[in-house]
């Protein structure tokens, strides 16, 4: 034992310590203004695991992306196999390859593009009107107790009415033209935006409002700089729900008096028992819904890049 009881295996050499101290003092004298973290100790090569951890996160993300597609692809393969061996009859549920062939024929004839364009036009116009109305009502009710007392009860009653229940009177009001279908889509889109906007405004952290008042911000500045940005995540969630609801409403709207559209295509296929066309319509609705959800997620990433819960995690 030496040097105050240290084991011989870790006995310190006083000469070596003096040499290291002299070297550090010399480095410090030549680099007196070296920033923190860039002193003489920075010359020592330290092992790091950051690149390894980044690669592991990247590989894990790619693995999850692959897994998300394994289940649907496996279901399609099972469906195709069971249909080919006769377990599932073609009149009950046609093979995926048969549905794909039907889609190719419809695309070649231009029929599918015509119906899809008609539905997209109705959804786009109806969603724009409904989202604008819902957001405006949400801001009004969210900020005003008087507007809440006057409007909220009536809006909740209208929201509870099913789409199919209002179809007969919509036909009376608008006939079987385009505006009746746009009205139904707009009505369906209004309430997700309305509810989520009101919720987002009322859930803004009161401490942020107190801090804004401490900086002597005007009421308009508080609304634009604190309240609306704080409610934006909830509003965008309403956009996601509104996009989905708009397509659900369009199905019922196009079933009454439409001469074109995906809903009309499904109704016509039901009349002639074309199960392959019915399944094709379901697949189109699924793909359109997925695309709408991806668009809403893209908006979240763009508009909420400042938010720690929505910021893109980089390695």
C-alpha positions as CSV (number, residue, x, y, z in Angstrom):
1,X,0.0,0.0,0.0
2,X,1.3,3.5,-0.9
3,X,0.2,7.1,-1.3
4,X,-2.2,7.2,1.6
5,X,-3.5,3.7,1.4
6,X,-4.0,3.2,-2.4
7,X,-3.3,-0.3,-3.7
8,X,0.0,-0.8,-5.4
9,X,-1.9,-1.5,-8.7
10,X,-3.1,2.1,-8.9
11,X,-0.1,3.8,-7.2
12,X,0.4,7.3,-8.6
13,X,3.7,8.5,-10.0
14,X,4.3,12.0,-8.7
15,X,6.7,12.8,-11.6
16,X,4.0,11.8,-14.2
17,X,1.4,14.0,-12.4
18,X,3.8,17.0,-12.5
19,X,4.4,16.5,-16.2
20,X,0.6,16.4,-16.9
21,X,0.0,19.5,-14.8
22,X,2.8,21.4,-16.6
23,X,1.4,20.4,-20.0
24,X,-2.1,21.5,-19.1
25,X,-0.9,24.8,-17.7
26,X,1.0,25.4,-21.0
27,X,-2.1,24.6,-23.1
28,X,-4.2,26.9,-20.9
29,X,-1.7,29.8,-21.3
30,X,-1.7,29.5,-25.1
31,X,-5.5,29.1,-25.4
32,X,-6.8,31.5,-22.7
33,X,-10.1,32.1,-24.5
34,X,-11.0,28.6,-25.5
35,X,-14.7,28.0,-25.3
36,X,-16.2,25.6,-22.8
37,X,-15.8,22.0,-24.0
38,X,-12.7,22.9,-26.2
39,X,-10.0,23.0,-23.6
40,X,-6.9,20.9,-23.4
41,X,-9.0,17.9,-22.5
42,X,-10.7,18.1,-25.9
43,X,-7.6,16.7,-27.5
44,X,-8.3,13.4,-25.8
45,X,-10.1,11.0,-28.1
46,X,-13.2,9.8,-26.3
47,X,-15.3,6.9,-27.6
48,X,-18.8,7.8,-28.5
49,X,-21.9,5.8,-29.2
50,X,-24.0,8.5,-30.9
51,X,-23.5,7.2,-34.5
52,X,-24.3,3.7,-33.3
53,X,-27.5,4.9,-31.6
54,X,-28.5,6.9,-34.6
55,X,-28.1,3.9,-36.9
56,X,-30.1,1.7,-34.5
57,X,-32.9,4.3,-34.4
58,X,-32.9,4.5,-38.2
59,X,-32.9,0.7,-38.6
60,X,-35.7,0.4,-36.0
61,X,-37.8,3.0,-38.0
62,X,-37.3,1.1,-41.2
63,X,-38.3,-2.1,-39.5
64,X,-41.5,-0.6,-38.2
65,X,-42.3,0.8,-41.7
66,X,-41.9,-2.7,-43.1
67,X,-44.0,-4.2,-40.4
68,X,-46.9,-1.8,-41.1
69,X,-47.2,-3.2,-44.7
70,X,-46.7,-6.9,-43.8
71,X,-50.1,-7.3,-42.2
72,X,-52.2,-5.9,-45.1
73,X,-50.0,-7.7,-47.7
74,X,-50.4,-10.9,-45.8
75,X,-54.2,-10.5,-45.6
76,X,-54.4,-9.9,-49.4
77,X,-52.2,-13.0,-50.0
78,X,-54.5,-15.1,-47.7
79,X,-57.6,-13.7,-49.4
80,X,-56.2,-14.5,-52.9
81,X,-55.2,-18.1,-51.9
82,X,-58.6,-18.9,-50.2
83,X,-60.5,-17.6,-53.3
84,X,-58.4,-19.6,-55.7
85,X,-58.8,-22.9,-53.8
86,X,-62.6,-22.3,-53.6
87,X,-63.0,-21.6,-49.9
88,X,-64.4,-18.1,-50.8
89,X,-66.8,-18.0,-53.7
90,X,-66.3,-15.3,-56.3
91,X,-69.9,-14.1,-56.0
92,X,-69.4,-13.5,-52.3
93,X,-65.9,-12.0,-52.3
94,X,-63.9,-11.8,-55.6
95,X,-60.2,-12.3,-55.7
96,X,-57.9,-9.3,-55.3
97,X,-56.5,-10.0,-58.8
98,X,-60.0,-9.9,-60.2
99,X,-60.7,-6.5,-58.5
100,X,-57.4,-5.2,-59.9
101,X,-58.4,-6.3,-63.4
102,X,-61.7,-4.5,-63.0
103,X,-59.8,-1.4,-61.9
104,X,-57.5,-1.6,-65.0
105,X,-60.5,-1.9,-67.3
106,X,-62.2,1.1,-65.7
107,X,-59.1,3.2,-65.9
108,X,-58.6,2.2,-69.6
109,X,-62.2,3.3,-70.4
110,X,-61.9,6.5,-68.4
111,X,-65.0,5.6,-66.3
112,X,-63.1,5.4,-63.0
113,X,-61.5,8.8,-63.5
114,X,-64.8,10.4,-64.2
115,X,-66.5,9.1,-61.1
116,X,-63.5,9.9,-58.9
117,X,-63.2,13.4,-60.2
118,X,-66.9,14.1,-59.5
119,X,-66.5,12.8,-55.9
120,X,-63.3,14.8,-55.3
121,X,-64.9,18.0,-56.6
122,X,-67.9,17.6,-54.2
123,X,-65.6,16.7,-51.2
124,X,-63.2,19.6,-51.8
125,X,-66.0,22.2,-52.1
126,X,-68.0,20.8,-49.2
127,X,-64.9,20.4,-46.9
128,X,-63.8,24.0,-47.6
129,X,-67.3,25.4,-46.8
130,X,-67.7,23.2,-43.7
131,X,-64.2,23.7,-42.3
132,X,-64.5,27.5,-42.7
133,X,-67.9,27.5,-41.0
134,X,-66.8,25.1,-38.2
135,X,-63.6,27.0,-37.4
136,X,-65.4,30.4,-37.4
137,X,-68.2,29.1,-35.1
138,X,-65.5,27.4,-32.9
139,X,-63.6,30.7,-32.5
140,X,-66.8,32.6,-31.7
141,X,-68.0,30.2,-29.1
142,X,-64.6,29.6,-27.7
143,X,-64.0,33.3,-27.0
144,X,-67.5,34.4,-26.1
145,X,-69.7,33.1,-23.3
146,X,-72.7,34.8,-24.9
147,X,-72.1,33.0,-28.2
148,X,-71.7,29.8,-26.3
149,X,-75.1,30.3,-24.6
150,X,-76.8,31.2,-27.9
151,X,-75.3,28.7,-30.3
152,X,-73.8,25.6,-28.7
153,X,-77.1,23.9,-27.6
154,X,-78.6,24.3,-31.1
155,X,-75.4,23.1,-32.8
156,X,-75.2,20.0,-30.6
157,X,-78.8,19.1,-31.5
158,X,-78.1,19.4,-35.2
159,X,-74.9,17.4,-34.8
160,X,-76.9,14.5,-33.3
161,X,-79.1,14.1,-36.4
162,X,-77.9,11.3,-38.7
163,X,-76.9,12.1,-42.3
164,X,-79.5,9.7,-43.8
165,X,-82.3,11.3,-41.8
166,X,-81.8,14.7,-43.5
167,X,-81.5,13.3,-47.0
168,X,-85.2,13.6,-47.9
169,X,-85.4,17.3,-46.9
170,X,-82.1,18.0,-48.6
171,X,-83.6,16.7,-51.8
172,X,-86.6,19.0,-51.2
173,X,-84.4,22.0,-50.6
174,X,-81.7,21.5,-53.3
175,X,-83.2,18.9,-55.6
176,X,-80.9,16.1,-57.0
177,X,-78.2,18.5,-58.2
178,X,-74.7,19.2,-57.0
179,X,-75.4,21.6,-54.2
180,X,-77.4,19.2,-52.2
181,X,-74.5,16.8,-52.0
182,X,-72.1,19.7,-51.2
183,X,-74.4,20.8,-48.4
184,X,-74.4,17.4,-46.8
185,X,-70.6,17.2,-47.0
186,X,-70.2,20.7,-45.6
187,X,-72.6,19.9,-42.7
188,X,-70.7,16.8,-41.8
189,X,-67.4,18.6,-41.9
190,X,-68.6,21.5,-39.8
191,X,-68.9,19.8,-36.4
192,X,-65.4,18.1,-36.1
193,X,-63.8,21.5,-36.8
194,X,-66.2,23.3,-34.4
195,X,-65.8,20.9,-31.5
196,X,-62.0,20.7,-31.8
197,X,-61.6,24.5,-32.2
198,X,-63.6,25.2,-29.1
199,X,-61.7,22.5,-27.1
200,X,-58.3,23.8,-28.3
201,X,-59.1,27.4,-27.3
202,X,-60.4,26.4,-23.8
203,X,-57.4,24.2,-23.1
204,X,-54.7,26.8,-23.6
205,X,-52.5,26.9,-20.6
206,X,-53.6,29.8,-18.3
207,X,-49.9,30.4,-17.3
208,X,-49.2,31.4,-20.9
209,X,-52.0,33.9,-20.8
210,X,-50.7,35.3,-17.5
211,X,-47.2,35.6,-19.0
212,X,-48.6,37.4,-22.1
213,X,-50.5,39.9,-19.9
214,X,-47.3,40.5,-17.9
215,X,-45.6,41.6,-21.2
216,X,-48.5,44.0,-21.7
217,X,-49.7,42.4,-24.9
218,X,-53.0,43.6,-26.3
219,X,-56.0,41.3,-26.5
220,X,-55.5,40.8,-30.3
221,X,-51.8,40.0,-29.8
222,X,-52.7,37.5,-27.1
223,X,-55.2,35.8,-29.4
224,X,-52.8,35.7,-32.4
225,X,-49.6,34.9,-30.5
226,X,-50.8,32.6,-27.7
227,X,-54.3,31.3,-28.0
228,X,-54.6,30.3,-31.7
229,X,-51.1,28.7,-31.8
230,X,-51.9,26.9,-28.6
231,X,-55.2,25.6,-30.1
232,X,-53.6,24.7,-33.4
233,X,-53.0,21.0,-32.6
234,X,-56.6,20.5,-31.7
235,X,-57.8,22.3,-34.8
236,X,-55.6,20.1,-37.0
237,X,-57.1,17.1,-35.3
238,X,-60.5,18.4,-36.3
239,X,-59.2,18.7,-39.9
240,X,-58.2,15.0,-39.8
241,X,-61.6,14.0,-38.5
242,X,-63.4,16.3,-40.9
243,X,-61.7,14.8,-43.9
244,X,-62.8,11.3,-42.9
245,X,-66.3,12.4,-42.1
246,X,-66.7,14.2,-45.4
247,X,-66.2,11.0,-47.3
248,X,-68.6,9.2,-45.1
249,X,-71.2,11.8,-45.8
250,X,-70.5,11.7,-49.5
251,X,-71.4,8.0,-49.6
252,X,-75.0,8.7,-48.5
253,X,-75.2,11.9,-50.6
254,X,-74.2,10.2,-53.8
255,X,-76.7,7.4,-53.2
256,X,-79.6,9.8,-53.9
257,X,-80.0,11.1,-57.4
258,X,-76.3,11.2,-58.5
259,X,-75.3,10.5,-62.1
260,X,-71.6,10.3,-61.4
261,X,-69.3,9.7,-58.4
262,X,-67.9,6.8,-56.4
263,X,-71.2,6.5,-54.4
264,X,-73.1,6.2,-57.7
265,X,-70.7,3.6,-58.9
266,X,-71.3,1.5,-55.8
267,X,-75.1,1.9,-56.0
268,X,-75.1,0.9,-59.7
269,X,-72.8,-2.1,-58.9
270,X,-75.3,-3.2,-56.2
271,X,-78.2,-3.2,-58.7
272,X,-76.3,-5.5,-61.1
273,X,-74.6,-7.6,-58.3
274,X,-71.1,-6.6,-59.5
275,X,-69.2,-7.7,-56.4
276,X,-65.9,-6.9,-58.0
277,X,-66.9,-3.3,-58.5
278,X,-68.3,-3.1,-55.0
279,X,-65.0,-4.2,-53.6
280,X,-63.1,-1.8,-55.9
281,X,-65.2,1.1,-54.5
282,X,-64.4,0.0,-50.9
283,X,-60.7,-0.1,-51.8
284,X,-60.9,3.4,-53.4
285,X,-62.5,4.7,-50.2
286,X,-59.8,3.2,-48.2
287,X,-57.0,4.6,-50.3
288,X,-58.6,8.1,-50.4
289,X,-59.0,8.0,-46.6
290,X,-55.4,7.0,-46.2
291,X,-54.3,9.8,-48.5
292,X,-56.4,12.3,-46.6
293,X,-54.9,11.2,-43.3
294,X,-51.4,11.5,-44.7
295,X,-52.2,15.0,-45.9
296,X,-53.4,16.0,-42.5
297,X,-50.3,14.5,-40.9
298,X,-48.1,16.5,-43.3
299,X,-50.0,19.7,-42.3
300,X,-49.3,18.8,-38.6
301,X,-45.6,18.4,-39.3
302,X,-45.4,21.7,-41.2
303,X,-47.5,23.9,-39.0
304,X,-46.5,22.4,-35.6
305,X,-42.8,22.1,-36.2
306,X,-42.2,24.4,-33.2
307,X,-44.2,22.0,-30.9
308,X,-42.0,19.5,-29.0
309,X,-44.7,16.8,-29.3
310,X,-44.9,17.1,-33.1
311,X,-41.4,18.1,-34.1
312,X,-39.6,15.6,-36.4
313,X,-37.2,13.6,-34.3
314,X,-33.8,13.6,-36.0
315,X,-30.9,11.3,-35.1
